[in-house]
Amino acid sequence: MVNLLRLLRHMGAFKSSDSSTFRPSLSSVYSSLSDTMSFVTRRALSTLIPPKAIGAAPDALRMQRVVSFYEKLPRGAAPEVKPKGLLGRYQAKYFGKNPSATPIVHALVFLIAIGYAQNYYFHLRHHKNNAH
């Protein structure tokens, strides 16, 4: 920031000799910039110097609408969403803040139960009454 102030003072941008007050004459800054500096440096400095017409009536009204919109938004962290449905509650319980290996056990029990049901249907039900 100090180097920027020195550069602007060197280009004659300040109306007073006091370096603590930042009052650049925009026309002198831009004319000096366009004469002596590269495009990249001009582009970088142009973001530091505000435009003259920042408080124009239509822009000010539009900005006031934007500001009022953002003022109405809630602040802080979003409230925690409560899980809904069977799958949502299951995920919240076993995959949420404290994940565990219980779903792996549940999957194994489910596969064993399905395997036994298929085995019974296709083979074991025929041996129920000592058929062979």
N, C-alpha and C positions, 0 to 999 in steps of 0.2 A: 504494500500500500504506500509505503514511503517512497519507493522508486516511482510509482505512478504519480504521486504528488510532485516529485522533483521534475518528472518529464512534463507534466502539465504546466508547472511554473516556468520551466525552461521555454516552453512554447508560448508563454505569455497568456495562459488561460485564466489566471487569477486576476480579478479586478483590484484586489488589495495585496499588499506584500505579506500579509499574515498567512502562514501556511496552515494554521489550525482551522481556518474557515474555508470550507470547500465550496467556492462559488465560481465555477468555471464559466467563461463566456463561450457558449456552445459554438457560435460561429467561428471564433478564433481557434477552438479546439479542432473542429472538423476541417477547417481550411488548412491548419498545420498538419493534421493527420493525412489529408489527401495529398499534400505536397511531399512529405518526408517519409511516410511509413508505408510498409507493404500492406496488401489487402488483408492478410491474416491478422496483423496487429491492429489494423483499423477495426476489423470485425470484433476482435476481443475487447477493445476499448469501448466500442459502441454499446456493448451490453452493460457497462458500468455507468454510462452517462444516460440519465433518463430523458425521454423525449419532451419537447416543450409542451405539447398539447395533451398532457395526461389528464387534465381535469376538464375536458370539454363536456358539455351538457349531455349529449347522447351516450358518450362513453361512461360518464359518471353514473348515469341512471342504470345502464347495463351492469356496471360493476356493483352498484348497490343491490341489484337483484341477485347477482351471484353471491355476494357477501351474505345477504339475508337468507339465501338458500342454505349455505354452509353453516350459518349460525343455528339453524333449526335442526341440523343433524345431531344425533346423540353422540356424546363423547365417551371415551373410555373403551374398555374391552367389550366386545359383543357378548350378550348373554349366552350361556351354554344351551344349545338346542337339545331338548329332551327326545330320546329315541322313540320312534313309533313303530308299532308292528312287532311281530315275533322275531324276524331277522334283525331288525334294528336294535332291539333290546339285547339279543344274543351277541351282536357285534360290540355293543357298548360294554357288555359285561366281560367278555373274554378278549376283545381286541382293543379296548379303550385305554384308559390310563394305566392299568395294571395288566398287561397281556400275560397269558399263561398258555401252557401246552394242553389244556383240557380239550380244545377242539380236535386235537389229533386223536385223543382217546375216544371222543365222541364219533369221529369218522371211522375208527377201527371197529367200534361196537356196531355201528350202522352197517358196515360192509360184512361183518360176521353174521349179523341178523339176516341181511339180504341173501347171503350165501347159503345159510341154513334153510331159509324159506324156499329157495330154488331147489336145493338138494332134496328137501322133503317132497316138494311138488312133483319133481321129475323121477325120484327114485324111492325114497323112504316110505311113501304112503302105500306102495304096493306090498311092503313087508309088514304092514300093520297087523294083519291077521295070519301071519306065518304062511304067506302064499307060496313061497318056495324055499 
